[in-house]
Amino acid sequence: MNILITGITGQDGIFLTKYLLNNFNKVKILGVSRSSKLDDFYLKSKISENLLNSNQEIDVKNINLLSFDIVLSLIKDFKPKLIFNLSGPSSVYESLKFPEQKKEIEKIFNNLTLACIENKVFPKFFQASTSEMYGLNNKEVIYSEDSNFIPNSPYSEGKLKNHNNVKLFHETYDWNIYSGIMFNHESEFRKNNYLFMKIIDNAYQIKNGISSELILGSLDYVRDWSYAKDIAEGIFKITYEGKSFNYVLGSGKGNSIKEVVEKVFKIFDLNYQEYINVDNSLLRKNDPVEIISNPVKAYTDLKWKTDYGINQIIEEIIKKRYSLI
């Protein structure tokens, strides 16, 4: 079974690859990454430990997905049975600084899907969508597949356009193409400029005398956090067993930033109140105070749910990142 994974060196790509290798005896995975440090992928994921079966192959390449001709040839030659499109920018804040990233998000998706159509091959296809599509001015708190989308950044606008095209292609070509609306998920592979990792890394630095404070925009905001390993398994289930074109992936539970800070600092034996400063200027205008997923459809159709609770997520990341606990 030929499988194409774009953005394979990201946290979702790492966990998805390990899941595929652990559950299928005969696969050939072609991973695409914009990173030139492809050795880091093998080091982080320890993929070589899984390649015990001679019927399993994995190749990670730096391929320009923004070139339609290159993508067209890729699909023609590789003939994937499954495509997981996890590529493209993943930071809302970066897209606000560099709005041209919206075009990149759309172009990669368009090149992949149109190359499939032109080659007359219709592999099962997963498109990574985001809860950011619900927007900042939305009045809802718990979000499902039927909630309103009010995108408020170039990143979420690009993702929503792709999401709508998934629905179009699903209906027009009777194509098993799916959009996974993913809520916040973290892991030891997450970059340190994301909130969750910022909290953990700063607590570690404070404990070791490298830093003396942690500045956050709010302690009150509530978010739905999952572990990336759970989300990766949901990505696969949607692509392999999906009955509808879109699914929400999240825990269905909310935790405040304060709760996360308390749990993290407690592990490092620190009183967070002595080190936290709140600066509201760091917040986005009209950012929702609370946003939680409603993943009932994924459970009903796919029997998928998250296994890791917030305490387990924090402990797992700290254990893997700093060899603690």
C-alpha positions as CSV (number, residue, x, y, z in Angstrom):
1,M,0.0,0.0,0.0
2,N,1.6,3.3,-1.2
3,I,1.0,6.1,1.3
4,L,1.9,9.8,0.8
5,I,2.3,12.0,3.8
6,T,3.0,15.7,3.4
7,G,4.4,17.5,6.3
8,I,5.7,14.2,7.7
9,T,8.3,15.8,10.0
10,G,5.7,17.6,12.0
11,Q,4.3,16.1,15.2
12,D,1.2,14.7,13.5
13,G,3.4,13.2,10.7
14,I,5.7,11.5,13.2
15,F,2.9,9.9,15.2
16,L,0.9,9.0,12.1
17,T,4.0,7.3,10.5
18,K,4.6,5.3,13.7
19,Y,0.9,4.3,13.8
20,L,1.0,3.1,10.2
21,L,4.2,1.1,10.7
22,N,2.9,-0.5,13.8
23,N,-0.5,-1.5,12.3
24,F,0.4,-2.5,8.7
25,N,2.9,-5.2,7.6
26,K,3.2,-4.1,4.0
27,V,3.4,-0.4,3.4
28,K,5.6,2.0,1.4
29,I,5.5,5.5,2.8
30,L,6.7,8.5,0.9
31,G,7.1,11.5,3.2
32,V,7.4,15.1,2.0
33,S,8.9,17.8,4.1
34,R,10.1,21.4,3.5
35,S,12.8,20.8,6.0
36,S,16.3,20.2,4.8
37,K,17.2,18.4,8.0
38,L,15.5,15.2,7.2
39,D,17.8,13.2,9.6
40,D,16.0,15.0,12.4
41,F,12.8,13.1,11.5
42,Y,14.4,9.7,11.9
43,L,16.1,10.8,15.2
44,K,12.9,12.3,16.7
45,S,10.6,9.5,15.7
46,K,13.0,6.6,16.0
47,I,11.4,5.2,12.9
48,S,14.3,2.9,12.3
49,E,13.2,0.8,15.3
50,N,9.9,0.0,13.4
51,L,11.5,-1.0,10.1
52,L,11.9,-4.6,11.1
53,N,9.7,-6.0,8.4
54,S,11.2,-6.1,4.9
55,N,7.8,-5.3,3.5
56,Q,7.9,-1.8,5.1
57,E,9.6,1.0,3.4
58,I,9.8,4.7,4.2
59,D,11.5,7.5,2.2
60,V,11.4,11.2,3.2
61,K,12.2,13.8,0.6
62,N,12.2,17.6,0.2
63,I,9.7,18.1,-2.6
64,N,8.3,21.4,-3.9
65,L,4.6,20.9,-3.5
66,L,4.0,24.5,-4.8
67,S,5.0,23.3,-8.3
68,F,2.0,21.6,-10.0
69,D,4.2,19.8,-12.6
70,I,6.2,18.2,-9.8
71,V,3.1,17.2,-7.9
72,L,1.5,15.9,-11.1
73,S,4.5,13.6,-11.8
74,L,4.7,12.6,-8.1
75,I,1.1,11.3,-8.1
76,K,1.5,9.6,-11.5
77,D,4.7,7.8,-10.5
78,F,4.0,6.9,-6.9
79,K,0.2,6.1,-7.3
80,P,-0.7,6.5,-3.6
81,K,-3.6,4.6,-2.1
82,L,-3.7,7.1,0.8
83,I,-2.8,10.7,1.0
84,F,-2.4,12.6,4.3
85,N,-2.0,16.4,3.6
86,L,-0.5,17.7,6.8
87,S,1.8,20.3,5.1
88,G,1.8,24.0,5.1
89,P,2.2,26.8,7.7
90,S,0.6,25.9,11.1
91,S,0.9,29.2,13.0
92,V,-1.9,31.8,13.1
93,Y,0.4,34.5,14.3
94,E,2.9,33.9,11.5
95,S,0.1,34.1,8.9
96,L,-0.9,37.5,10.4
97,K,2.7,38.7,9.8
98,F,3.0,36.9,6.4
99,P,-0.5,36.9,4.9
100,E,0.9,35.4,1.7
101,Q,0.9,32.1,3.5
102,K,-2.8,31.8,2.8
103,K,-2.0,31.2,-0.9
104,E,0.6,28.6,0.0
105,I,-2.0,26.7,2.1
106,E,-4.4,26.7,-0.8
107,K,-1.9,26.0,-3.5
108,I,-0.5,22.8,-1.9
109,F,-4.0,21.4,-1.5
110,N,-5.0,22.4,-5.0
111,N,-1.9,20.9,-6.6
112,L,-2.4,17.6,-4.8
113,T,-6.2,17.3,-5.5
114,L,-6.0,18.5,-9.1
115,A,-3.0,16.2,-9.8
116,C,-5.2,13.3,-8.6
117,I,-8.1,14.4,-10.8
118,E,-5.9,14.8,-13.9
119,N,-4.3,11.4,-13.3
120,K,-7.7,9.9,-12.8
121,V,-6.7,8.4,-9.5
122,F,-8.8,9.0,-6.3
123,P,-6.9,7.8,-3.3
124,K,-8.4,8.1,0.2
125,F,-7.3,11.7,1.1
126,F,-7.1,13.5,4.4
127,Q,-6.9,17.3,4.6
128,A,-5.8,18.8,7.8
129,S,-8.2,21.5,8.9
130,T,-8.3,23.5,12.1
131,S,-10.6,24.8,14.8
132,E,-9.3,28.3,13.9
133,M,-11.9,28.3,11.1
134,Y,-14.6,28.9,13.7
135,G,-13.0,32.3,14.2
136,L,-12.7,34.9,17.0
137,N,-16.1,36.5,16.9
138,N,-18.1,33.3,17.1
139,K,-20.7,33.2,19.9
140,E,-20.5,29.4,20.3
141,V,-18.4,27.7,23.0
142,I,-18.7,24.0,22.0
143,Y,-18.1,23.4,18.3
144,S,-19.2,20.6,16.0
145,E,-19.1,19.9,12.3
146,D,-22.3,22.0,12.0
147,S,-21.1,25.1,13.8
148,N,-20.6,28.4,11.9
149,F,-17.2,29.2,10.4
150,I,-16.0,32.9,10.8
151,P,-12.3,32.8,9.9
152,N,-10.3,35.8,11.1
153,S,-6.8,35.2,9.9
154,P,-5.1,34.4,6.6
155,Y,-4.3,31.0,8.0
156,S,-7.9,30.1,8.9
157,E,-9.2,31.6,5.6
158,G,-6.9,29.4,3.6
159,K,-7.9,26.3,5.6
160,L,-11.6,27.1,5.2
161,K,-11.3,27.4,1.5
162,N,-9.7,23.9,1.4
163,H,-12.3,22.6,3.7
164,N,-15.1,23.7,1.4
165,N,-13.3,22.2,-1.6
166,V,-13.1,18.9,0.2
167,K,-16.9,18.9,0.4
168,L,-17.1,19.9,-3.2
169,F,-14.7,17.1,-4.4
170,H,-16.4,14.6,-2.0
171,E,-19.8,15.2,-3.7
172,T,-18.6,15.8,-7.3
173,Y,-16.4,12.8,-7.7
174,D,-17.8,10.5,-5.0
175,W,-14.3,10.7,-3.6
176,N,-13.3,9.4,-0.2
177,I,-11.7,12.8,0.7
178,Y,-12.0,14.1,4.2
179,S,-11.5,17.2,6.3
180,G,-10.4,16.7,9.9
181,I,-11.2,19.8,12.0
182,M,-8.4,19.5,14.6
183,F,-8.5,21.3,17.9
184,N,-5.3,22.1,19.9
185,H,-3.0,19.1,20.3
186,E,0.5,19.0,21.7
187,S,3.4,16.6,22.1
188,E,7.1,16.5,22.9
189,F,7.7,17.3,19.2
190,R,5.9,20.6,19.3
191,K,8.0,23.8,18.6
192,N,8.6,25.9,21.7
193,N,6.8,29.0,20.3
194,Y,3.4,27.4,21.0
195,L,1.7,28.2,24.3
196,F,1.8,24.7,25.8
197,M,5.5,24.4,25.2
198,K,6.2,27.9,26.2
199,I,4.7,27.1,29.6
200,I,6.6,23.9,30.0
201,D,10.0,25.2,28.7
202,N,9.8,28.3,30.9
203,A,9.0,26.3,34.0
204,Y,12.0,24.2,33.3
205,Q,14.2,27.3,32.8
206,I,12.9,28.9,36.0
207,K,13.6,25.7,37.9
208,N,17.2,25.7,36.6
209,G,17.8,29.4,37.2
210,I,17.9,30.3,33.5
211,S,14.7,32.4,33.6
212,S,12.9,34.3,36.4
213,E,9.4,34.8,35.0
214,L,6.8,33.7,32.5
215,I,4.6,36.3,30.7
216,L,1.2,35.1,29.4
217,G,-1.6,37.0,27.8
218,S,-4.3,35.4,30.0
219,L,-4.8,32.7,32.6
220,D,-8.5,32.5,32.1
221,Y,-8.8,31.3,28.6
222,V,-10.2,27.7,28.2
223,R,-9.0,25.5,25.4
224,D,-9.5,21.9,24.3
225,W,-6.1,20.2,24.4
226,S,-5.3,16.7,23.2
227,Y,-2.2,14.6,22.8
228,A,-0.9,14.5,19.2
229,K,-0.7,10.7,19.3
230,D,-4.5,10.5,19.8
231,I,-5.1,12.9,17.0
232,A,-2.9,11.0,14.6
233,E,-4.9,7.9,15.2
234,G,-8.1,9.9,14.6
235,I,-6.6,11.1,11.3
236,F,-6.1,7.6,10.2
237,K,-9.5,6.4,11.3
238,I,-11.2,9.2,9.4
239,T,-9.2,8.5,6.2
240,Y,-9.7,4.7,6.3
241,E,-13.2,4.4,7.7
242,G,-14.8,7.8,7.3
243,K,-18.6,8.0,6.5
244,S,-18.8,11.7,6.1
245,F,-16.6,14.4,4.5
246,N,-15.8,16.1,7.8
247,Y,-15.0,15.3,11.4
248,V,-14.1,17.2,14.5
249,L,-11.0,15.9,16.4
250,G,-10.7,17.0,20.0
251,S,-11.1,15.8,23.6
252,G,-14.4,17.4,24.2
253,K,-13.0,18.8,27.5
254,G,-11.8,22.2,28.3
255,N,-9.0,23.3,30.6
256,S,-8.0,26.9,31.5
257,I,-4.4,28.1,30.9
258,K,-4.3,28.6,34.7
259,E,-4.9,24.9,35.2
260,V,-2.2,24.0,32.8
261,V,0.3,26.4,34.5
262,E,-0.6,25.0,37.9
263,K,0.0,21.4,36.8
264,V,3.2,22.1,35.0
265,F,4.8,24.2,37.8
266,K,3.7,21.7,40.4
267,I,5.7,19.0,38.6
268,F,8.8,21.3,38.8
269,D,8.0,21.9,42.5
270,L,7.4,25.6,41.8
271,N,4.7,28.0,43.0
272,Y,3.5,29.5,39.8
273,Q,2.1,32.6,41.5
274,E,5.7,33.7,42.2
275,Y,6.7,33.7,38.5
276,I,3.7,34.5,36.3
277,N,2.9,37.9,34.9
278,V,-0.1,38.6,32.8
279,D,0.1,41.0,29.8
280,N,-3.3,41.3,28.0
281,S,-1.6,43.1,25.1
282,L,-0.4,39.6,24.0
283,L,-3.9,38.5,23.2
284,R,-5.6,38.7,19.8
285,K,-8.5,41.1,19.6
286,N,-11.9,39.3,20.2
287,D,-10.2,36.0,20.9
288,P,-12.8,33.6,22.4
289,V,-12.5,33.0,26.1
290,E,-13.6,29.4,25.7
291,I,-13.5,27.0,22.8
292,I,-14.2,23.3,23.2
293,S,-14.8,20.5,20.6
294,N,-17.8,18.3,20.2
295,P,-16.3,15.0,18.9
296,V,-19.4,12.9,19.2
297,K,-19.6,12.2,15.4
298,A,-16.1,10.8,15.4
299,Y,-17.0,8.5,18.3
300,T,-20.3,7.5,16.7
301,D,-18.9,6.8,13.2
302,L,-15.4,5.7,14.0
303,K,-15.4,4.7,17.7
304,W,-12.5,7.2,18.1
305,K,-11.9,9.2,21.3
306,T,-8.8,10.6,23.0
307,D,-7.1,8.4,25.6
308,Y,-4.8,11.0,27.2
309,G,-6.2,13.5,29.7
310,I,-4.6,16.8,30.4
311,N,-2.4,15.5,33.3
312,Q,-1.1,12.6,31.1
313,I,-0.3,15.0,28.3
314,I,1.7,17.3,30.5
315,E,3.5,14.4,32.2
316,E,4.3,12.6,28.9
317,I,5.7,15.8,27.3
318,I,7.9,16.6,30.3
319,K,9.1,13.0,30.6
320,K,10.0,12.8,26.9
321,R,11.4,16.3,26.6
322,Y,13.4,16.5,29.8
323,S,13.7,12.9,30.9
324,L,11.9,13.7,34.1
325,I,9.1,12.0,36.1
